[in-house]
Amino acid sequence: MLNEVNEMEITRETRIAEIIENCPQAMPAFMEIGMHCMGCALASGETLEQACAAHGVDPDEFLVYLKAFLETA
């Protein structure tokens, strides 16, 4: 599924840094689930799936939420 704003496909394997770089409007969605360190060294190399696992969030559920969030952002 492509983000209409940036035409970026976001998957479980997409790096957090890549998402934030291409879709900075996504930051509030990450902060809502406790991912407050978007600029930290781990975030730059972590995939969406890895970050969700570290924060106890189901990556598939968050991916659905994130895509819906970006459609309305």
N, CA, C and O atoms as a GROMACS GRO file, in nm:
protein
  292
    1MET      N    1   0.085  -0.118   0.000
    1MET     CA    2   0.000   0.000   0.000
    1MET      C    3   0.089   0.124   0.000
    1MET      O    4   0.184   0.131   0.078
    2LEU      N    5   0.060   0.219  -0.085
    2LEU     CA    6   0.141   0.339  -0.094
    2LEU      C    7   0.078   0.452  -0.016
    2LEU      O    8  -0.044   0.469  -0.014
    3ASN      N    9   0.162   0.528   0.049
    3ASN     CA   10   0.119   0.648   0.117
    3ASN      C   11   0.091   0.752   0.010
    3ASN      O   12   0.180   0.784  -0.069
    4GLU      N   13  -0.030   0.804   0.004
    4GLU     CA   14  -0.067   0.898  -0.100
    4GLU      C   15   0.018   1.024  -0.098
    4GLU      O   16   0.044   1.083  -0.204
    5VAL      N   17   0.062   1.067   0.018
    5VAL     CA   18   0.139   1.190   0.030
    5VAL      C   19   0.277   1.172  -0.029
    5VAL      O   20   0.323   1.257  -0.106
    6ASN      N   21   0.345   1.065   0.005
    6ASN     CA   22   0.483   1.047  -0.036
    6ASN      C   23   0.505   0.928  -0.128
    6ASN      O   24   0.618   0.903  -0.171
    7GLU      N   25   0.400   0.854  -0.157
    7GLU     CA   26   0.411   0.735  -0.240
    7GLU      C   27   0.518   0.638  -0.188
    7GLU      O   28   0.591   0.578  -0.267
    8MET      N   29   0.526   0.624  -0.059
    8MET     CA   30   0.622   0.535   0.004
    8MET      C   31   0.548   0.411   0.054
    8MET      O   32   0.448   0.422   0.125
    9GLU      N   33   0.598   0.296   0.018
    9GLU     CA   34   0.541   0.173   0.070
    9GLU      C   35   0.605   0.144   0.206
    9GLU      O   36   0.727   0.133   0.216
   10ILE      N   37   0.522   0.133   0.309
   10ILE     CA   38   0.571   0.106   0.443
   10ILE      C   39   0.534  -0.038   0.478
   10ILE      O   40   0.418  -0.078   0.471
   11THR      N   41   0.635  -0.116   0.516
   11THR     CA   42   0.615  -0.255   0.555
   11THR      C   43   0.679  -0.278   0.692
   11THR      O   44   0.738  -0.187   0.750
   12ARG      N   45   0.668  -0.400   0.741
   12ARG     CA   46   0.732  -0.437   0.868
   12ARG      C   47   0.883  -0.421   0.859
   12ARG      O   48   0.949  -0.399   0.961
   13GLU      N   49   0.939  -0.433   0.739
   13GLU     CA   50   1.084  -0.428   0.719
   13GLU      C   51   1.137  -0.286   0.694
   13GLU      O   52   1.258  -0.267   0.684
   14THR      N   53   1.049  -0.188   0.682
   14THR     CA   54   1.093  -0.050   0.658
   14THR      C   55   1.161   0.005   0.783
   14THR      O   56   1.110  -0.009   0.894
   15ARG      N   57   1.276   0.068   0.764
   15ARG     CA   58   1.347   0.127   0.877
   15ARG      C   59   1.271   0.249   0.929
   15ARG      O   60   1.215   0.327   0.852
   16ILE      N   61   1.271   0.265   1.061
   16ILE     CA   62   1.203   0.377   1.125
   16ILE      C   63   1.256   0.509   1.069
   16ILE      O   64   1.178   0.599   1.038
   17ALA      N   65   1.387   0.520   1.057
   17ALA     CA   66   1.448   0.644   1.007
   17ALA      C   67   1.397   0.678   0.868
   17ALA      O   68   1.375   0.794   0.836
   18GLU      N   69   1.378   0.576   0.785
   18GLU     CA   70   1.329   0.597   0.649
   18GLU      C   71   1.184   0.649   0.652
   18GLU      O   72   1.147   0.736   0.573
   19ILE      N   73   1.105   0.593   0.742
   19ILE     CA   74   0.965   0.639   0.754
   19ILE      C   75   0.962   0.785   0.796
   19ILE      O   76   0.891   0.866   0.736
   20ILE      N   77   1.038   0.819   0.900
   20ILE     CA   78   1.037   0.955   0.951
   20ILE      C   79   1.095   1.053   0.848
   20ILE      O   80   1.046   1.166   0.835
   21GLU      N   81   1.197   1.012   0.778
   21GLU     CA   82   1.257   1.098   0.676
   21GLU      C   83   1.158   1.129   0.564
   21GLU      O   84   1.149   1.243   0.518
   22ASN      N   85   1.084   1.028   0.520
   22ASN     CA   86   0.991   1.045   0.410
   22ASN      C   87   0.851   1.089   0.452
   22ASN      O   88   0.778   1.148   0.373
   23CYS      N   89   0.815   1.060   0.576
   23CYS     CA   90   0.681   1.093   0.627
   23CYS      C   91   0.693   1.152   0.768
   23CYS      O   92   0.649   1.089   0.864
   24PRO      N   93   0.750   1.271   0.781
   24PRO     CA   94   0.768   1.328   0.915
   24PRO      C   95   0.637   1.344   0.991
   24PRO      O   96   0.636   1.351   1.114
   25GLN      N   97   0.527   1.352   0.918
   25GLN     CA   98   0.396   1.363   0.982
   25GLN      C   99   0.357   1.236   1.056
   25GLN      O  100   0.256   1.233   1.126
   26ALA      N  101   0.438   1.129   1.042
   26ALA     CA  102   0.412   1.003   1.112
   26ALA      C  103   0.458   1.005   1.257
   26ALA      O  104   0.419   0.919   1.336
   27MET      N  105   0.541   1.102   1.293
   27MET     CA  106   0.598   1.104   1.429
   27MET      C  107   0.494   1.094   1.540
   27MET      O  108   0.516   1.018   1.634
   28PRO      N  109   0.383   1.167   1.534
   28PRO     CA  110   0.284   1.154   1.642
   28PRO      C  111   0.230   1.012   1.659
   28PRO      O  112   0.201   0.971   1.771
   29ALA      N  113   0.218   0.938   1.550
   29ALA     CA  114   0.168   0.800   1.560
   29ALA      C  115   0.266   0.714   1.639
   29ALA      O  116   0.225   0.631   1.720
   30PHE      N  117   0.395   0.734   1.617
   30PHE     CA  118   0.496   0.660   1.692
   30PHE      C  119   0.497   0.703   1.838
   30PHE      O  120   0.509   0.619   1.928
   31MET      N  121   0.483   0.831   1.863
   31MET     CA  122   0.485   0.881   2.000
   31MET      C  123   0.365   0.830   2.080
   31MET      O  124   0.376   0.806   2.200
   32GLU      N  125   0.252   0.814   2.013
   32GLU     CA  126   0.132   0.765   2.081
   32GLU      C  127   0.151   0.626   2.140
   32GLU      O  128   0.085   0.592   2.238
   33ILE      N  129   0.239   0.546   2.082
   33ILE     CA  130   0.260   0.411   2.135
   33ILE      C  131   0.388   0.400   2.217
   33ILE      O  132   0.436   0.290   2.246
   34GLY      N  133   0.444   0.515   2.254
   34GLY     CA  134   0.560   0.516   2.343
   34GLY      C  135   0.695   0.520   2.275
   34GLY      O  136   0.797   0.509   2.343
   35MET      N  137   0.699   0.536   2.144
   35MET     CA  138   0.828   0.546   2.074
   35MET      C  139   0.867   0.694   2.068
   35MET      O  140   0.840   0.763   1.970
   36HIS      N  141   0.930   0.739   2.175
   36HIS     CA  142   0.965   0.881   2.186
   36HIS      C  143   1.106   0.912   2.140
   36HIS      O  144   1.144   1.030   2.135
   37CYS      N  145   1.184   0.812   2.106
   37CYS     CA  146   1.325   0.837   2.072
   37CYS      C  147   1.349   0.821   1.923
   37CYS      O  148   1.437   0.745   1.882
   38MET      N  149   1.273   0.892   1.842
   38MET     CA  150   1.283   0.879   1.698
   38MET      C  151   1.420   0.916   1.644
   38MET      O  152   1.460   0.869   1.538
   39GLY      N  153   1.493   1.000   1.715
   39GLY     CA  154   1.625   1.041   1.668
   39GLY      C  155   1.739   0.960   1.728
   39GLY      O  156   1.856   0.988   1.701
   40CYS      N  157   1.708   0.860   1.810
   40CYS     CA  158   1.815   0.785   1.876
   40CYS      C  159   1.886   0.693   1.776
   40CYS      O  160   1.833   0.663   1.670
   41ALA      N  161   2.004   0.650   1.812
   41ALA     CA  162   2.086   0.569   1.724
   41ALA      C  163   2.017   0.438   1.685
   41ALA      O  164   2.029   0.394   1.570
   42LEU      N  165   1.946   0.376   1.777
   42LEU     CA  166   1.878   0.250   1.746
   42LEU      C  167   1.768   0.271   1.642
   42LEU      O  168   1.750   0.188   1.553
   43ALA      N  169   1.696   0.381   1.653
   43ALA     CA  170   1.586   0.406   1.560
   43ALA      C  171   1.635   0.418   1.416
   43ALA      O  172   1.563   0.384   1.323
   44SER      N  173   1.755   0.466   1.398
   44SER     CA  174   1.804   0.486   1.261
   44SER      C  175   1.822   0.354   1.188
   44SER      O  176   1.810   0.350   1.065
   45GLY      N  177   1.850   0.246   1.259
   45GLY     CA  178   1.870   0.118   1.194
   45GLY      C  179   1.761   0.017   1.218
   45GLY      O  180   1.758  -0.088   1.154
   46GLU      N  181   1.670   0.047   1.310
   46GLU     CA  182   1.564  -0.048   1.345
   46GLU      C  183   1.453  -0.049   1.240
   46GLU      O  184   1.417   0.055   1.184
   47THR      N  185   1.401  -0.167   1.215
   47THR     CA  186   1.285  -0.178   1.128
   47THR      C  187   1.160  -0.151   1.212
   47THR      O  188   1.164  -0.149   1.335
   48LEU      N  189   1.050  -0.131   1.144
   48LEU     CA  190   0.923  -0.112   1.212
   48LEU      C  191   0.893  -0.232   1.301
   48LEU      O  192   0.847  -0.216   1.414
   49GLU      N  193   0.919  -0.350   1.251
   49GLU     CA  194   0.893  -0.473   1.328
   49GLU      C  195   0.980  -0.478   1.453
   49GLU      O  196   0.931  -0.513   1.560
   50GLN      N  197   1.108  -0.445   1.442
   50GLN     CA  198   1.199  -0.447   1.557
   50GLN      C  199   1.157  -0.344   1.662
   50GLN      O  200   1.158  -0.373   1.782
   51ALA      N  201   1.121  -0.225   1.617
   51ALA     CA  202   1.080  -0.120   1.710
   51ALA      C  203   0.952  -0.160   1.783
   51ALA      O  204   0.939  -0.138   1.903
   52CYS      N  205   0.858  -0.218   1.710
   52CYS     CA  206   0.734  -0.262   1.774
   52CYS      C  207   0.762  -0.370   1.878
   52CYS      O  208   0.704  -0.368   1.986
   53ALA      N  209   0.849  -0.464   1.844
   53ALA     CA  210   0.883  -0.570   1.939
   53ALA      C  211   0.946  -0.512   2.065
   53ALA      O  212   0.916  -0.557   2.175
   54ALA      N  213   1.032  -0.413   2.049
   54ALA     CA  214   1.099  -0.351   2.164
   54ALA      C  215   1.000  -0.276   2.253
   54ALA      O  216   1.026  -0.257   2.372
   55HIS      N  217   0.888  -0.234   2.195
   55HIS     CA  218   0.790  -0.156   2.271
   55HIS      C  219   0.663  -0.235   2.302
   55HIS      O  220   0.565  -0.178   2.350
   56GLY      N  221   0.664  -0.366   2.274
   56GLY     CA  222   0.550  -0.451   2.307
   56GLY      C  223   0.426  -0.421   2.226
   56GLY      O  224   0.314  -0.434   2.275
   57VAL      N  225   0.445  -0.382   2.101
   57VAL     CA  226   0.334  -0.346   2.013
   57VAL      C  227   0.327  -0.448   1.899
   57VAL      O  228   0.430  -0.485   1.843
   58ASP      N  229   0.208  -0.491   1.865
   58ASP     CA  230   0.191  -0.583   1.752
   58ASP      C  231   0.223  -0.506   1.623
   58ASP      O  232   0.157  -0.407   1.593
   59PRO      N  233   0.324  -0.550   1.548
   59PRO     CA  234   0.364  -0.475   1.429
   59PRO      C  235   0.257  -0.469   1.320
   59PRO      O  236   0.246  -0.369   1.249
   60ASP      N  237   0.178  -0.575   1.306
   60ASP     CA  238   0.074  -0.573   1.203
   60ASP      C  239  -0.037  -0.474   1.238
   60ASP      O  240  -0.085  -0.401   1.151
   61GLU      N  241  -0.076  -0.471   1.365
   61GLU     CA  242  -0.178  -0.376   1.409
   61GLU      C  243  -0.127  -0.232   1.395
   61GLU      O  244  -0.200  -0.144   1.350
   62PHE      N  245  -0.001  -0.210   1.433
   62PHE     CA  246   0.052  -0.075   1.423
   62PHE      C  247   0.066  -0.032   1.277
   62PHE      O  248   0.043   0.084   1.244
   63LEU      N  249   0.102  -0.123   1.190
   63LEU     CA  250   0.116  -0.092   1.049
   63LEU      C  251  -0.018  -0.047   0.991
   63LEU      O  252  -0.023   0.049   0.914
   64VAL      N  253  -0.126  -0.115   1.026
   64VAL     CA  254  -0.260  -0.075   0.982
   64VAL      C  255  -0.292   0.064   1.036
   64VAL      O  256  -0.341   0.150   0.964
   65TYR      N  257  -0.264   0.084   1.166
   65TYR     CA  258  -0.290   0.214   1.228
   65TYR      C  259  -0.207   0.324   1.162
   65TYR      O  260  -0.260   0.431   1.130
   66LEU      N  261  -0.078   0.298   1.140
   66LEU     CA  262   0.010   0.399   1.081
   66LEU      C  263  -0.035   0.438   0.942
   66LEU      O  264  -0.035   0.557   0.910
   67LYS      N  265  -0.072   0.344   0.860
   67LYS     CA  266  -0.118   0.375   0.725
   67LYS      C  267  -0.246   0.458   0.728
   67LYS      O  268  -0.260   0.551   0.649
   68ALA      N  269  -0.339   0.426   0.818
   68ALA     CA  270  -0.462   0.504   0.831
   68ALA      C  271  -0.428   0.644   0.883
   68ALA      O  272  -0.485   0.742   0.837
   69PHE      N  273  -0.336   0.652   0.978
   69PHE     CA  274  -0.294   0.780   1.033
   69PHE      C  275  -0.238   0.870   0.923
   69PHE      O  276  -0.269   0.989   0.916
   70LEU      N  277  -0.154   0.813   0.838
   70LEU     CA  278  -0.091   0.890   0.731
   70LEU      C  279  -0.191   0.934   0.625
   70LEU      O  280  -0.172   1.038   0.561
   71GLU      N  281  -0.295   0.858   0.606
   71GLU     CA  282  -0.396   0.898   0.508
   71GLU      C  283  -0.474   1.021   0.554
   71GLU      O  284  -0.525   1.097   0.472
   72THR      N  285  -0.481   1.041   0.685
   72THR     CA  286  -0.555   1.156   0.738
   72THR      C  287  -0.466   1.270   0.780
   72THR      O  288  -0.514   1.379   0.812
   73ALA      N  289  -0.334   1.246   0.781
   73ALA     CA  290  -0.238   1.350   0.826
   73ALA      C  291  -0.222   1.459   0.722
   73ALA      O  292  -0.147   1.554   0.742
   0.00000   0.00000   0.00000
